[in-house]
């Protein structure tokens, strides 16, 4: 929150939003105002995630579905009320709606989490974690990997702004990314499945991941063809002409990314399961570094690819990340076996 407010309340925000994210000077102050409100999310999401972790650990994930459903209903009602009241002339209104939804989700998760917390066993002699500093070797690589990943999106945006047709490139990638996120969302909790069930149900976990790694790209490819994708791309999203063609091409490229994504989640789960998160950071660092290098090369030599630049970079960086995870995890597993013997 301190870092967030230092961006939202000081001239640092002007530099960040203008030169990192490319916000026009006219929109910098409104953007900073919205960011000041959104900074509250840090503490709300942190508390929510603590209790969500406990709920996941106890396999009570139906409560997360319930809390998300209540959150959506509250946000819809709040949006309807504010629109009819005419209070929609400030971006902070949207931020407030989002925070209200997260707050509702937090309350439901907190109440169920408190019930589960009371059922936890007491500390025992085998417990090795006694202070917050003991968590840092596990947590810091996860934090660093998240920070590295933050760099990728502004880099892609900057690259797309230097293509032959920046407007078409940015628009097509924005649409394709939203569709991609629908498929990524189905796989975003696979590391939790690995953490919870890999030890006891390894075969079932691998079958489930294999199924998603085949089904997800096939569905994305299906959307890229007119007979299947037009009801969504043309009729729902209203895409026409060059934007429609560019988006179709992007979806075909991004299908490669979706095919590898479940297995990236798998190795993230395996690394967390053995308590060594360094491979996650190293894999993410190599992947993002490779992506930025690929972006530079594409813009220098193939600017006419437009939005496909982003798709190609994402499609290629995903197997790179997976390869790094596989290599590092094998080394860690071998070292662990040698120490045990």
C-alpha positions as CSV (number, residue, x, y, z in Angstrom):
1,X,0.0,0.0,0.0
2,X,2.9,2.4,0.8
3,X,4.4,1.8,-2.7
4,X,1.0,2.1,-4.3
5,X,0.2,5.4,-2.6
6,X,3.7,6.7,-3.4
7,X,2.8,6.2,-7.1
8,X,-0.8,7.5,-6.8
9,X,0.0,10.6,-4.6
10,X,3.4,11.8,-5.8
11,X,5.0,12.9,-9.1
12,X,6.5,9.3,-9.3
13,X,3.1,8.3,-10.7
14,X,3.4,10.8,-13.6
15,X,6.6,9.1,-14.7
16,X,5.3,5.6,-14.2
17,X,2.0,6.0,-16.1
18,X,3.4,8.2,-18.8
19,X,6.7,6.5,-19.7
20,X,6.0,2.9,-18.6
21,X,2.4,2.4,-19.5
22,X,2.1,5.2,-22.2
23,X,-0.8,7.1,-20.7
24,X,-1.4,10.4,-22.4
25,X,-0.6,13.5,-20.3
26,X,-4.2,14.5,-20.2
27,X,-5.2,11.3,-18.5
28,X,-2.4,11.0,-16.0
29,X,-4.2,12.8,-13.1
30,X,-7.5,10.8,-13.6
31,X,-5.5,7.6,-13.8
32,X,-3.6,8.5,-10.6
33,X,-6.9,9.2,-8.8
34,X,-8.3,5.8,-9.7
35,X,-5.0,4.1,-8.7
36,X,-5.2,5.8,-5.2
37,X,-8.5,4.0,-4.7
38,X,-7.4,0.7,-6.2
39,X,-4.4,0.6,-3.8
40,X,-6.8,-0.4,-1.1
41,X,-7.0,-3.8,-2.9
42,X,-3.6,-4.8,-1.7
43,X,-4.7,-5.2,2.0
44,X,-8.1,-6.6,1.1
45,X,-6.7,-9.2,-1.3
46,X,-3.9,-10.2,1.1
47,X,-6.4,-11.0,3.9
48,X,-8.8,-12.7,1.5
49,X,-6.0,-14.9,0.1
50,X,-4.9,-16.0,3.6
51,X,-8.3,-17.5,4.3
52,X,-8.7,-18.7,0.7
53,X,-5.5,-20.7,1.2
54,X,-7.0,-22.4,4.2
55,X,-10.3,-23.1,2.4
56,X,-8.4,-24.7,-0.5
57,X,-6.2,-26.7,1.9
58,X,-9.4,-28.1,3.4
59,X,-11.0,-28.8,0.0
60,X,-13.9,-26.5,0.7
61,X,-13.6,-24.6,-2.6
62,X,-17.4,-24.4,-3.0
63,X,-17.2,-21.4,-0.6
64,X,-15.0,-19.6,-3.1
65,X,-17.6,-20.1,-5.8
66,X,-20.2,-18.9,-3.4
67,X,-18.2,-15.8,-2.4
68,X,-17.4,-15.0,-6.1
69,X,-21.1,-15.3,-7.0
70,X,-22.2,-12.9,-4.2
71,X,-19.4,-10.5,-5.3
72,X,-20.7,-10.4,-8.9
73,X,-24.3,-9.8,-7.8
74,X,-23.2,-7.0,-5.5
75,X,-21.2,-5.4,-8.3
76,X,-24.0,-5.6,-10.8
77,X,-26.5,-4.0,-8.3
78,X,-24.0,-1.3,-7.5
79,X,-23.4,-0.6,-11.2
80,X,-27.1,-0.5,-11.9
81,X,-27.7,1.9,-9.0
82,X,-24.8,4.3,-9.9
83,X,-25.8,4.4,-13.6
84,X,-29.4,5.3,-12.8
85,X,-28.2,7.9,-10.2
86,X,-26.0,9.5,-12.8
87,X,-22.8,9.0,-10.8
88,X,-20.6,7.7,-13.7
89,X,-18.5,10.7,-14.5
90,X,-15.3,9.6,-12.7
91,X,-13.1,6.5,-13.0
92,X,-13.0,6.2,-9.2
93,X,-16.6,5.0,-9.4
94,X,-15.6,1.9,-11.2
95,X,-12.7,1.4,-8.8
96,X,-15.2,1.7,-5.9
97,X,-17.5,-0.9,-7.4
98,X,-14.6,-3.3,-7.8
99,X,-13.5,-2.8,-4.2
100,X,-17.0,-3.4,-3.0
101,X,-17.1,-6.7,-4.8
102,X,-13.7,-7.8,-3.3
103,X,-14.9,-6.7,0.1
104,X,-17.9,-8.9,-0.1
105,X,-15.8,-11.8,-1.2
106,X,-13.4,-11.1,1.7
107,X,-16.2,-11.1,4.3
108,X,-17.6,-14.5,3.1
109,X,-14.1,-16.0,2.9
110,X,-13.1,-14.6,6.3
111,X,-16.2,-16.1,8.0
112,X,-15.7,-19.6,6.6
113,X,-11.9,-19.3,7.1
114,X,-12.4,-18.5,10.8
115,X,-14.5,-21.6,11.3
116,X,-11.8,-23.8,9.6
117,X,-9.0,-22.0,11.6
118,X,-10.5,-23.1,14.9
119,X,-10.3,-26.7,13.7
120,X,-6.6,-26.6,13.0
121,X,-4.4,-28.8,15.1
122,X,-2.1,-27.1,17.7
123,X,1.6,-26.6,17.1
124,X,3.7,-29.6,17.5
125,X,7.4,-30.4,18.0
126,X,7.9,-31.1,14.3
127,X,6.8,-27.6,13.2
128,X,9.7,-25.8,11.6
129,X,8.1,-22.4,10.9
130,X,8.1,-20.2,14.0
131,X,8.7,-16.7,12.6
132,X,7.7,-14.8,9.5
133,X,11.4,-14.7,8.4
134,X,11.3,-18.5,8.0
135,X,8.8,-18.1,5.1
136,X,11.0,-15.7,3.1
137,X,13.1,-18.3,1.2
138,X,9.8,-19.8,0.0
139,X,8.0,-16.5,-0.6
140,X,10.6,-14.2,-2.1
141,X,11.1,-16.2,-5.3
142,X,7.3,-16.1,-5.9
143,X,7.4,-12.4,-5.3
144,X,10.3,-11.8,-7.7
145,X,8.6,-13.9,-10.3
146,X,5.5,-11.8,-10.1
147,X,7.6,-8.6,-10.4
148,X,9.3,-10.0,-13.5
149,X,6.0,-10.9,-15.1
150,X,4.7,-7.3,-14.5
151,X,7.4,-6.1,-17.0
152,X,6.0,-8.2,-19.9
153,X,2.7,-6.4,-20.5
154,X,4.2,-2.9,-20.8
155,X,6.9,-4.3,-23.1
156,X,4.3,-5.9,-25.4
157,X,2.3,-2.6,-25.5
158,X,5.5,-0.7,-26.3
159,X,6.3,-3.1,-29.1
160,X,2.9,-3.0,-30.6
161,X,3.0,0.8,-30.6
162,X,6.0,0.5,-33.0
163,X,4.5,-1.9,-35.5
164,X,3.4,-0.8,-39.0
165,X,-0.3,-0.4,-37.9
166,X,-0.2,0.3,-34.1
167,X,-3.9,0.9,-33.8
168,X,-4.8,-2.4,-35.4
169,X,-2.1,-4.3,-33.5
170,X,-3.2,-3.0,-30.1
171,X,-6.9,-3.5,-30.8
172,X,-6.5,-7.1,-32.1
173,X,-4.2,-8.1,-29.3
174,X,-6.6,-6.6,-26.7
175,X,-9.5,-8.6,-28.0
176,X,-7.5,-11.8,-28.4
177,X,-6.0,-11.4,-24.9
178,X,-9.5,-11.2,-23.4
179,X,-10.6,-14.4,-25.2
180,X,-7.3,-16.1,-24.2
181,X,-7.8,-15.2,-20.5
182,X,-11.1,-17.2,-20.6
183,X,-9.1,-20.3,-21.4
184,X,-6.2,-19.5,-19.1
185,X,-8.7,-19.0,-16.3
186,X,-9.7,-22.6,-16.5
187,X,-6.1,-23.7,-16.0
188,X,-5.0,-21.0,-13.5
189,X,-5.7,-23.1,-10.5
190,X,-4.0,-26.3,-11.8
191,X,-1.0,-25.7,-9.5
192,X,-3.5,-26.0,-6.6
193,X,-4.7,-29.3,-7.9
194,X,-1.1,-30.5,-8.1
195,X,-0.4,-29.3,-4.5
196,X,-3.5,-30.9,-3.1
197,X,-3.7,-34.2,-5.0
198,X,-0.5,-35.1,-6.8
199,X,0.9,-37.1,-3.9
200,X,-2.2,-39.3,-3.5
201,X,-3.7,-39.2,-7.0
202,X,-0.8,-38.7,-9.4
203,X,-2.4,-40.6,-12.3
204,X,-5.7,-38.7,-12.1
205,X,-3.9,-35.3,-11.9
206,X,-1.8,-36.1,-15.0
207,X,-4.8,-37.3,-17.0
208,X,-6.7,-34.1,-16.0
209,X,-3.8,-31.8,-17.1
210,X,-3.4,-33.7,-20.4
211,X,-7.1,-33.3,-21.1
212,X,-7.0,-29.6,-20.5
213,X,-3.7,-29.1,-22.5
214,X,-5.4,-30.7,-25.5
215,X,-9.0,-29.3,-25.2
216,X,-8.0,-25.7,-24.5
217,X,-6.0,-25.1,-27.7
218,X,-8.5,-27.0,-29.8
219,X,-11.4,-24.7,-28.6
220,X,-9.3,-21.6,-29.2
221,X,-8.4,-22.8,-32.7
222,X,-12.1,-23.5,-33.3
223,X,-12.9,-19.9,-32.4
224,X,-10.4,-18.7,-35.0
225,X,-12.5,-20.2,-37.9
226,X,-15.5,-18.3,-39.2
227,X,-18.1,-21.1,-38.9
228,X,-17.5,-21.5,-35.2
229,X,-15.9,-18.2,-34.1
230,X,-18.2,-15.7,-35.9
231,X,-21.1,-16.0,-33.5
232,X,-18.7,-14.7,-30.8
233,X,-16.2,-12.6,-32.7
234,X,-18.6,-10.9,-35.2
235,X,-22.0,-11.1,-33.5
236,X,-21.1,-10.6,-29.8
237,X,-17.9,-8.6,-29.9
238,X,-18.8,-6.7,-33.1
239,X,-15.5,-7.3,-35.0
240,X,-15.4,-6.6,-38.7
241,X,-12.9,-6.3,-41.5
242,X,-9.1,-6.2,-40.8
243,X,-9.7,-6.4,-37.0
244,X,-11.6,-9.6,-37.3
245,X,-9.0,-11.2,-39.6
246,X,-6.1,-10.0,-37.4
247,X,-7.8,-11.4,-34.2
248,X,-8.4,-14.8,-35.9
249,X,-4.8,-15.0,-36.8
250,X,-3.8,-14.1,-33.2
251,X,-6.0,-16.8,-31.7
252,X,-4.4,-19.5,-33.9
253,X,-0.9,-18.4,-32.6
254,X,-2.0,-18.1,-29.0
255,X,-3.4,-21.7,-29.1
256,X,0.3,-22.8,-28.8
257,X,0.5,-20.7,-25.6
258,X,-2.6,-22.3,-24.2
259,X,-1.3,-25.8,-25.0
260,X,1.8,-25.3,-22.8
261,X,0.2,-23.3,-20.0
262,X,-1.3,-26.3,-18.0
263,X,2.1,-27.9,-17.9
264,X,3.7,-24.6,-16.7
265,X,1.1,-24.6,-13.9
266,X,2.0,-28.3,-13.3
267,X,5.7,-27.6,-12.6
268,X,4.8,-24.5,-10.5
269,X,2.7,-26.8,-8.4
270,X,5.4,-29.4,-8.1
271,X,8.0,-26.8,-7.1
272,X,5.6,-25.4,-4.4
273,X,4.9,-29.0,-3.3
274,X,8.6,-29.7,-2.5
275,X,9.0,-26.3,-0.9
276,X,11.5,-24.9,-3.4
277,X,10.2,-21.9,-5.4
278,X,13.4,-20.8,-7.0
279,X,12.7,-22.7,-10.2
280,X,9.5,-20.6,-10.6
281,X,11.5,-17.3,-10.4
282,X,14.3,-18.6,-12.7
283,X,11.9,-20.0,-15.3
284,X,9.8,-16.8,-15.3
285,X,13.0,-14.6,-15.5
286,X,14.3,-16.6,-18.6
287,X,10.8,-16.6,-20.2
288,X,10.3,-12.8,-19.9
289,X,13.9,-12.0,-20.9
290,X,13.5,-14.2,-24.0
291,X,10.1,-12.6,-24.7
292,X,11.5,-9.0,-24.5
293,X,14.5,-10.0,-26.8
294,X,12.0,-11.6,-29.3
295,X,9.9,-8.4,-29.2
296,X,12.9,-6.3,-30.0
297,X,13.9,-8.5,-32.9
298,X,10.4,-8.7,-34.3
299,X,10.0,-4.9,-34.2
300,X,13.4,-4.4,-35.9
301,X,13.0,-6.9,-38.7
302,X,9.2,-7.7,-39.0
303,X,7.2,-4.6,-37.9
304,X,4.5,-5.6,-40.5
305,X,3.4,-8.5,-38.4
306,X,1.4,-6.0,-36.3
307,X,-0.6,-7.8,-33.5
308,X,0.9,-11.1,-34.4
309,X,4.2,-9.9,-32.9
310,X,2.7,-10.3,-29.4
311,X,1.1,-13.7,-30.2
312,X,4.4,-15.1,-31.6
313,X,6.4,-13.9,-28.5
314,X,3.9,-15.4,-26.1
315,X,3.6,-18.7,-28.0
316,X,7.4,-19.1,-28.1
317,X,8.2,-17.9,-24.5
318,X,5.8,-20.5,-23.0
319,X,7.7,-23.6,-24.1
320,X,10.9,-21.8,-23.0
321,X,9.5,-21.3,-19.5
322,X,8.4,-24.9,-19.4
323,X,11.8,-26.2,-20.5
324,X,13.5,-24.2,-17.8
325,X,11.1,-25.6,-15.2
326,X,11.7,-29.2,-16.4
327,X,15.5,-28.8,-16.4
328,X,15.6,-27.2,-12.9
329,X,13.1,-29.5,-11.4
330,X,15.1,-32.6,-12.5
331,X,18.2,-31.2,-11.0
332,X,16.5,-30.5,-7.7
333,X,14.9,-34.0,-7.6
334,X,18.3,-35.6,-8.3
335,X,20.0,-33.6,-5.6
336,X,17.2,-34.5,-3.1
337,X,17.6,-38.2,-3.9
338,X,21.4,-38.1,-3.5
339,X,21.0,-36.3,-0.1
340,X,18.4,-38.9,1.0
341,X,20.6,-41.8,0.0
